[in-house]
C-alpha cells in the first residue's frame, strides 16, 4: 500500500428515503441525501483507497442502505476508482436472539467491520451497560467485530473505559475523540482527564474525526493530547463527511486535520491515515494484516 494512502474511517452516506434520521430535525442543513457521487471524487483525489461507512440511524434500513452502497463503491462508480468499502452497522443490541441471528448471517456480515448505536440519543446514559446489551457486546467481540462509541459526550466518557475493562476481547473505538470542547480551556482539561482512563485500556482506539465541529477553537491541543495518550498506532483519521463546518464540503472538515497529521513522521502518518484502520476494522473471519 502506498505511504500516501488514506482510509477514511468515518464516512456517512445516507438516503432520506431509507430511514427517518430524526436527529436531523435539529440540523436542517444536513437534511438532504449524502451520496458517494458527491464525496467520492474528492476523497479519491486526497488519496483515499478505502472508506468505512458509519451508520447514522438506529434502523436496519439505514444499515441495508450502507451495505448496498459499499458494494457499489467496491465495483467503482463513474470517475471514482473502485476502492474497499466497509460498514459499521447498527444492530438491535437489546435483542440477543436477533443479534445472534445476524452475526450468523454470512451475507449480512460480508462487509461489516463494526457495530454502533446512537448512544448520545438514548435517554438512558447507561444503555450500553444493560444486561441484554452486554450479552450482545460479548457476541460482537467473539465475531471479531468492534464497537464504535458515537459522540461520547461527558456522560459517556467514564462508561467507555468501563466497557473496555468489562469486555477485554472487544475493541472499543471512540469516535471524534469524545468531542473535545475546543476553545474552552477549563473544559478541555476536564476532557483530557476523562480521556486518559479510556486510553489506559489497551483495547481502545480513537478517531481523529469530527474535530472541525467540536467546540470553537484550534484542534492542535486535542491532537497533541490524543497522540500522547494513544500514540499513532491507536488513532485513525476520519472525514466525518457530510457533517462539517460547511455541510457536504470535505475540505472544510479535513484540511486542517490532514495538515496537522502530516506534521508527524512518515511512519506515524501511515499509522493514522491507514495502518490503524487496517488492523482494527477487519471483516468477520478476516485474519490480521501482515506486519
N, C-alpha and C positions, 0 to 999 in steps of 0.2 A: 504493500500500500504506500502511496506517495506520502512523503513527510508533510505535504501541504493539505492532505485530505481532511475533510471535515465531516463529522457525524453531527447532524442537528438532532440532539437527543430530546428535544421538547418542541414539537410542532403540532399545532392544532389545525385540523381541516374539518369544517362542519357544513352540514346541509340542513337548512332550516325546515325542509320538508321531512327530514328523517327523525327529528326529535324536537322537544319543546324548548330546551335551553332557557329555562325560566330565569336563570340568573342574569340573562342579558337584559331583562326589564330595567335593571339599574344602569346599564351601559348601552343605550340605544345605538350609539355609533358603531357597535360591533354587530348589530342585528342585520347582517346580510351574509350570504354564503361566503365561506372561505375555502377556495378550491386550489388544487395543485397547479392548475394552469396559471393562477395568479402569482404564486410564490416560487414554483419550481425553477423557472429560468434564472431568477436571481440567486437562489441557493446554489444552483449548478455553477454559476459564474463565480461564486465565492469559493468553490472547491468542494462542495458537498458531494459525497459519494454514498451517503446513507442517511435516512431520516427515521426518526421514531415518532410515530403519530400517537398523540396522547389524548385519551378520552376527555370530553368536555361536557358530558351529561351522564347521569347515572341511569342509563337506559340501555337495553340490548340493541335498540335500533341505532343508537349512536355508534356502538361498537361494531355492528354489522356494516355500517357505512365506512368506518375506518378500515375494516378488513377488505372490503371491496376496493377501496381506493388504493390500499397498499399493493394489491395485486396489479392494478393498472400502472402504478408507479414502477413496479419491477419489470413491466413489459415495455416501458418507455412511452412517452407522450409527446407527440409533436416534436418541437425543437429541443425538448428536455431529454437527455440520455437516460436510459434505464439505470436505476440505482436500487440498492436494497432498501426495503421499507418494512418496518416492524410496527407493532401496535402494543401500547399499554392500554389494556382493555378494562371495562367495568365488569365486575361480577357481582351477583347478589349475595354479598358477604354475610347476610343474616340467614341464609338458606343453605346449610351444609350439603344437603342432598342435591340441590341444583348445582352447586359449585363442584361437587364430586362428579356429577354427570358431565359438566362442561369440560372439566380437566381430563376426562376420559375420551373426549371427542377429538380425534387427531385432526380433523378438518378445521375445527374451531381453533385449535392450537397452532395451526400451520405457521402463522406469522405473529403469534402473541409472545411477547417477551416479559410482560409485567402486568400488574393489576393496580387500579387506582379507584378511589371513591372520593367524591367531593366532600371531604370531612368538614371543611370550613362552612359548608351549607347545612350541616347537621345541627339541630338544636342541642343534641346531647354531645358534649365535648368528649365524653368517654366512649363514643361509638366503637372505636377500634379495639376496645378492651372488653366489650361484651363477650360472654362465653361462646355464643354461636359464631361470632366474628373471629375470635381467637382460634376456634376449631378450623375455620376456613383458611386462616393465615397459615396454620400448620400444613394444610393440604397444599397450599400455594408454594410453600417452601419445598415440600417433597417433590413437587412438579418441576422444580428448578427455576421458577419464576420469581420476580422481585416485586416488592410493594413500593409504589410511589406514594408519597405523602403530599397532597396538594396544599398549596398556600398555608403552611403550618404557622398560623398566627400564634400569638403569645400563649393562648390557652392550650395549644397542642405541642409546644416545644418539649416540655417535660415528658409528655406521653411518647414522643418519638424515641427518646433514649430508653424508656421502659420497654417499649415494644421490641427494640433491638436486643435488649437483655433477655426478655421473655422468650424470644424466638431466635436463638443464636444461629439457626440454619437458614434464616431468611435475610436476604439483603434488603435493607430499607433505604430508599432513595428520597432524600429531602429536596423537594422541588424549590427552586428560586431562593436557595439558601435560607428558607424560612422567612422570606420577605424582610430583610433588614430595613429599619426605619431611617433611610439615608437622610442626612441633613439635621438629624436630632441627636446631638452628642450624648445626652443622658440616656435616651432610649437605645442608642447604638451600644453603649456599654452594657446595658441590660440584655440586649440581643446576643452580644458576644458571650456573656455569662451563661445564657441559655443554650447557645450553640456548642459550647465546649463539651458538656456531658454527652451530647449526641456524637461528636467526633471521637470521643473516647471509646465508643463501641466499634470494634473492627469491622462489623458487618453493616456499617453505614456508609453511604456515598451522598454527595451533594451536587446539585446542579448550579452552575453559573448561568442563570437564566432569569428572565423576568425582572432584572435589576433596574432596567430603564424606567419601570413604573413602580419602583419600590421606594417610596418617600420622595424627597425633594433635595437631592444633594449628590455629590460625587460618589461613584461606585468604587473608588480607589480603596477606601478603608475596608469595605466589605470583601473585596477580592483579596486584600492582604490578610485579613483575618482567616478567610477560607483556606488560603494557601498554607498559612501557619498551622491551622488545626487539622486539616485533612491531607494536605500535600497534593500535588498534581495527580497522583495515581488514584485519588478518590474524588476527583472533580470531573464534571462533564459540562460541555458547552451546549446551550440550547437557545434557539431564537425566540421562543415563546410567541411566534407569529400566530395570528394577526394581532395579538394583544401587545401593543407598543405605544409609546407616546403619540405617534401618528399611526392610528389603526391601519392595518393592512400594508404597512411600509416596513420591509425587512430592515433596511439600513437604520431607521430611527431607533430600533430596539437592539441592534447588534454592533454598530460601527465602533462605538467607544469601547465596548466589551472586547471585541476582537483586537482592537489596538492594544488594550491592556494585556491580553493573553499573549500577544506576540512580543511583549517585552521580556517574556520568560525565555529560558534556554530552548534550543530546538527540541531537546528531549522532553522537557516539561510541556512545551506547546503540544507536542504529539500526543502526550497522555491526555491532556484536557480536551483537545479537539477531536480525538477519535479513539485513543487507546483505552481509556477507562470504559467508554461505552461498549467497545468490543468485548471486554471482559465481563461487564455487568449484564448487558442486555443480550442474553442468549435464548434462542428458541428452545422449547421443551425438547429434550433428547439431544440437543446440540452439545458437543463437547467443548472444553475450554479452548480458546485460540492458542496457537503456538507462541512461545516466547520470542 
